Amino acid sequence: MNHRRNAECFIITCIGLLMSMNTLCLARPTGNGVRVLFMEPDSATVRCEMPVYRLVTDTNRINAYRGWIDNEPAQWAIKLYGEASRIVEARRKMIEEVPAYHIALIQGGNEAAIGFCLRDNSGMIQSYPHVPYIKLAPEDWVFTTTFLHETGHVVLYLLNDGKEIPKSDLISIPHSTAALTDRGTAFDKGFAIHLETLASRFSNNSVVRERYHHDRYLFGIASIQSEYHRQVADLLTYSQSRARYHDVAENDFAFCSAFKGPDYLRVQLEKSRDYSCLRSADQLLQSEGFYASFFYSFLLRGSVVPTLDTVNPREDRMLRALAFMFGSYQISPQSPFLLWFTESYRKLYPQEAPDIIEALLELSHGVFVDQQASAIWRDHYLGALRLDMSERYNKSILDSLSRWRADALEDPRVLYSCLGPQIRCAVPEDSVKLVAFGDASVLSFDVNTVEEGVIRMIPQISDRQVRSWLKEREKLPYADVVDFKNRSGLSKTVLEHLMF
């Protein structure tokens, strides 16, 4: 989607409101043994299908840029890059030094990319078509925040043999933490977000803490940091920085949007949740917020609050499982990445199989294995609202968890029993507009995951038809367009507004 790159550039701008191959010797290894090479766009006219850069060779600038990466989040990012590179080289059975981490300094840059050309002082061009690298704005604060997140994408591309994660163009807006997007986007972005959540949890860096924590209460100042602007400020980052700390850590995105009215942006972007309503298995596979919660929670699991000495080797095993997944499955936009990762982890580390299954089942509240899981949770939650003390030790919940765990450990295929395909649908006469991104986009969604408030935007749809759509989907996800038209209960008049 054309909006995605604009979204990343917009994020970096709004966060700011809140707060040469002949010169390789200049790129000394960091403490993690990784050489970092800084590049800048090359203005010369050369023949290359990829972006063309030249290495920064000025000693004073290089020294300044080294200072930019002398902070906890940046060093963590470089360490992850080194670990991922070593895993890839070991898989290829090659004994080579870790490839340099290339950073292109570009105004407005804020994304991971694959493939570039380097021009040296003599005009010679060298191509690197399968090398992941990162584009960042040339500002020091970017290296305390954005660098780690975007390195998450670079790491996934490395582990996927220098290929991006395949995605589907299902929705009307760029990705965001609270939104439902598509499976590839949710996996890719969720992995990157969990690194931010970890950094906000462990970092002592003042810039990082200010971005995520609400430690200061500022009244009477003409600034978007004041208490008046608090909720608006988080939305204006679009990435919703504080949501990436608080709501991800609390697994809030396992639940449906609290807003049920016909307003696409409120349904997709507001982080408020209806805690009596679980998202379905298909919805969780499209939620980057849930992915981030899963990775983060699995790393921090246990009865004792872990230190980085515990988290770091766990993260290394996670990277190895991801590499195993990419090497074992045929990746496509329809791939159930979370479930494939879970299976891969179990195969590599069978002694931890109960741990990862329990994490998946508890964070999802069982929706991957049981069609009745949502009803079980809803009854339990509403009982708690009535202060029914029997819900404190609800035997039926414990029995369900025990049964789900046994079934999933015995046969991993049960984890796929509640899934349906992604089926894109558009409403050509309706649109969604985010002012910062320019032109409006046609209203579009996946019929198997679209939430109630978005369904209500379809012209002439009735309450009865909305309920029928959701009820039939809860029984069994729609298999294809024909199945949707036959079972959803939509009238011919309403179907005429839809384009598949």
N, C-alpha and C positions, 0 to 999 in steps of 0.2 A: 504494500500500500504506500502511495506517495507520501502520506502523512507521517510515516514512521520516522524518517530521518529528520523532518521538521520538528517532530515531537521531541527527539533527543536534544536538538539544538535549543529548543524553547526551554526545556528542563534546566539546562545548564545556565541559561540566562536568568531564570527566575530564582534558582538556588542562590545565585549571586546577590539577588535582592535581599535574601535572608542572611544573609551573613556578609659514507664516502669510503668507499672501501679502502682508500689510501690513508685513512686516518683511524683505523680500528684501534690503534694504540691509545687513542683518547678515551675509549669506552672501557675503562677498567671494570673488572667484575665487581658486583656488589658483594655484601657479606653472604649472600646466598649463592655465589658462584655464577651469577647470570650477568652477562654483558648487556647494558642498556644503551641502545643507539638512538640518538635524537635526529629526526629528519625534518625537512621543511619542503613545501612545494617548490618544484623547479619550474621557472617561467620560460625556459628555452623551448622552442618548438622541436619536439622529437617524436619519432614514430613508436608509439607504444599504446596498446589497447587498455592498459591499466594506468592508474595514477602514477605520475613521475615525481620523484623526490630526489633531493640531494642531502647528504649527511651534513649536519652542523659540525663545522671544524674549528670555529673560533673558540679558543681556550677559555676566555672569560665567560662566554655564553654557556659552554659546557659545564663549567664549574658552578654557574648559577643554577642550571637545570639539575645538577646533582643534588644541590641543596633542596630542590623541590621534592625529590624522592627520599629525602632523609627524614621520614616520619613513619609511624607505625603502620597505618593502612597501606602506604605505598610499598613498604618493605614486605608486608604480607602478600600484596599482589605479585611482587616479583618472585617471592618464594613459591607461590602457587604456580606461576608460569614455569619456573624451573622444575618443579615436581612433575607437572603435566608433560613437559618436554622429555624428562628422563623416562617416564612411563611409556611414551610413544617410541622412543629410541629402543627401549628394552623389548617392546613388542615386535619391532622390526628386526631385533637381534643385531642392532648396530651399536658399536661402541664409539661414540663420538661425543665431543663436547656439546653442552647444551647450546642450542642456537640463540643468537642474540635476540633480545626483546626490542622490536622496532617501535618507536613512538613518533608519530607524525604530528608536529605542532602546527595546528591550523586554526585560524579564527573561527569560532563557532563549532569546532570539532567536538564530537562527543559520541563516538561509536567505535565498535570493533569492526574490522574489515579483513578481507582476504585478497592477497595479490597486489603487487606494486612493482614499479621499476625504479632502479637507482641509477643516476647519472653521476659519473665522477668528473673531476676537473678537466680531463682530457676529452670529455664528451662521450665516452664509452657508456653504453647502457647495459645493465644487467637486470634480468627479469626474475621475479620471485612469485610465480603465479599461484602457488599453493601455501604461501606463508601467511598465517594470521598476524595481524598487527593492530595497533590502536591509534585512533585519531583523537587528539585532545586539544582543547584551547590552551594557548601559551600563557597560562596564569597559574601562579603557585598554589592557590587554594584548591584547584581542580585535582591536584595530586593527593589531597587529603580526603577526598570524597569520591569523585567520579572515577578516578583511576582504578580503584578496587572493583567497583561494580562492572566496568567495561572489561576488566581483566577476566571476570567470570565468563563473559562471552568468548574471549580469546581462548581461554582454557578449554571450553567445550569444542571450539573449532579445531584446536590442536588434537584433542582426543578423538575427534571424528575425522581424522586423516585430512585436515586442512579443508574441511567443507562446512558450510553453514548448516544450521538446523533447519530442515524444511518446514515451511509454514503455509497456512491457508489464509486467504483473504476473506474472512467471514463477517467481520463486523465493521461498523461505520466510523470508528475512532481508532487512534493508535492505542497501543497497550497502556494499561495502568494497573496499579497494584490491586485495586478493588474489583476491576472489571473482569468479565468473562470474554476471552478472546478466541484463541484456537490452541490446539494441543502443542504445536511446535513453539509458538510464542510463549505460552505459559511455562513450558519446561525451560526454555532458554532464559527468559527474564527472571523466572523464579529462582533459578540457580544463582544468578548474579545478585539478586536481592538478598538471598540468605547470607551472602558475604557482608553486605551492609549491616544486617542485623547482628552478625557476629562482631563486626567492628564496633558497633554502638554498644555492645555488651562488654567488650574487653578493653577497648581503647581508652587510654588516658589523654589522648590528643584533645585539646580544648576545642578546636574547630569541629571535630567529629562529634563531640558531646553536645556542642551547641546546636548542631544540625538536628540531632535526634531527640535529645532530652529536653524536657520542659523544666529547666533548673532555675530560670530567672523569671520574675514577674514584673513586667515593665508597664507602668501606668503613666499616662500624661505625656507621652512622647509622640512626636509626629513621625512615626516609623511603622512599617509593616510588621515589625517585630512586637508591637504593642499587643496587649491582651484583647483589645477590640478586634484585631485582625487575625487572631490565632487560627481559627478554622479556615478562613479564607486564604491565609498565607500558605497553609499546607496544600490546599487545592491548587494554588497558583504555581507551585512547583511542578504540577501535573504528576510527577512521580510520587507525590505525597510522602515526603521523607519521614515524618513522625509515624505515619501508618506503617512504614517499613520497619519500624522498631517496635512500637507498642502492639499493633494489631497482628503483625506477623508472629511476634513472640507469644501472643495469646491465642493463636489459631482462629482468629475471628472470621477469616474468609472461608471457613468450612461451612458457613451459614449463609442463607439467602439474604438478598438485600431487604432492608426493612421498608423500603419505599415501594409500594405496589401500584402507584398511579401511572398514568400515561406520560412519562417524562424520561426519555432515553438517558440523558446525562445524569439525572438523579439516581436512576436505577443502577447505572454502570459505575459511576464515579463516587457517589457518596459511600463512605465507609461504614455507615450505620448498618447493623445487622438485625435480622429477625431470628432470635436464638431458639425459637420453637421450630424453625424450618431448616432442615439440612439441605445442603446442595447435593445433587445426585452424583453418582460416579462419573458420568460424562461431564458434568459441570466442574468437578474437581480437577479433571484432566485439562480443563481450559482456564484454570485459575492460577495465575502466577503467585498470588498471595498465599494460596494453599501450598504450592510447591515450596515456596520460601519457608513456610512454617514447618513442612515435613523435613527438609534438609537441616534446618536450624535445630528443631527439636530432637532429631535423631542424633545429632552431634553432641547435644547437651544432656542427653538422657541419663537417668540414674538417680539414686536416692541421695547422692552427695553432689553438691554443686561442683562441676568439673572446672579444672584450670586449663590453660592453654596447653599444658604438657599432656593433658588427656585428649583435648579437642584436636590437636595437630595430627597425631597418628590416625585418629578417626577420619579426619578430612583426607588424608592420604589414601586410606582404604576406600573412601567414597570415590576418589578420582580413579582408582584402579578398577572399581566396579563399573564406572561410567565408560572407561576405555574398553572393558570386556563387553559391555552392552553394545557399543558401536561396532565392535568386531563380530558380534554374534547375530545381530538382527538386521533386516533390510529396512532401513529408516525411511519413513515417508511422512507426509503431513497428517496421516490418519494414525500414526503410531501411538500406542498408549505408553508413553515414555516412562511414567512413574512406575508402572507395573513391570515393565522390562528392566528398569533399574533394580527394583526389588528382587526380581528373579536372579539377576546377575550377581547382586550382592550375596544372596543366599548360596549360589553356586561357588563363589570365591571364598566365602567365609561361613561355612555351614554351622560353625559353633555359635554364630550370631544370628542364625535364622529366626529363632523365637523373638529376638530383640526387634528386628526390622519388621516382622509381621505384626507384632504387637503395636509398634509405632504406627504403621499404616492403618490398622483396624481401629485403633483408639482415636487417632486424629481425624479419620473419616467417619467415625461412629458407625462403622460396619456397612456403609452403603455400597462398597465394592462386592460384597458377598451375599447380601440379603435384601430382597425387595421390601421386606417389612422393617428394615432398619430405621427408616425415617419415622414411621408410625411409633415404633418403640421409643425412639428418642423424644418425640413430641409428647407422648403420654408422660414420660419421666420428667420432662421440663415443666409441663403444666402442673404436674403433681407438686413439684417444688414450689411453684408460684402460690399454690394453695397451702403451703407449709404442711404438706403431708409428710410427717416424719418417717414414714415407712420407705420413702424414696431415698433415704440416706443409705440404706443397705438393701437396695432393691435386688432381690434374688433373681428375678427374671433378667435383669441387665447382666448380672454376673454369669448367669447360665448362657446368655446369648454370646457374651464375649468369649467364654470358654469354648462354645461350639464353633464360633467363627474362627478362632485361633486353630483349633484342631483340624477343621476342614481345610483351611488355607495351608497349613503345614503338610497335610497329607497329600493334597492335590492343588498345585498352584493355579490350575485352570479355573478354579472356582472364583478367583479374583477378577476374571473377565466376564463372569456370568451376567452382569447387569449393564454391560456396555452396548452402545449403539453407535452408528456411524455419524460423522459430521455431515449435515445436509444444509447447504447455504440457501437462504431465501432472502429476497429483496422486495421492498415496497417502493417501486419507482416514483410514485407521486409524493412520497414523504422523504424528508431529509434531516440530517443532524449537522449542526454547525458548531465548531469550536473556533472562536473568533481569531485566536492567535495563528491558526493554521490555514486561514484563507477560506477558500470555497467550501461550501457545504458538501457532505457526502450523502449518497442515497442510503436510506435506512436499510440495514441488512443484519442478518443474524443466523444462527444455527437452530433449526426447528427442534432439535433434541436437547438444547440447553438454554434457549432464550428464557429470561425470567418474566414473571407475570406482567410487570409494568410496561415492558417493551411490547408484549403481545397486545396490550390494550391500545397501543398506538395505531394498530391496523384499522383502516377505515371500515366502519359499519359492523365491526365485530361486537358481539353481545357478551354479557356476563356469562350466559350459559355456554357459549362457544369457547370462551376463555377457560372455563372450568373443565369442559370436555377435553380440550387440547392437553391440559396439564394432567388430568386424571388418566387418560389413555396412555400418555407418555410415562407416567409413574408405574403403570402396570407393566409396560414393555416399551423400550425406546423404539421410535419409528425406524423401520428397516430401509426405506427409500421414499422417494417422492410419492409414488403410487400408494404405498402403505399409509403415508401421512394423510393424503387426500381421502382415503377410505375410512380411516379411524378417528381423525381429529375432531370430527363433528362440525367442521366449518361449512357454511352454506356456499352455494355456487357463487353468490354475489360477493362474499368475502374472498373466496379463492381467486376471483378475477383481479383482485388488487395485488396478488402475490406473483412473483417471478422466481423460478427455480433455475 
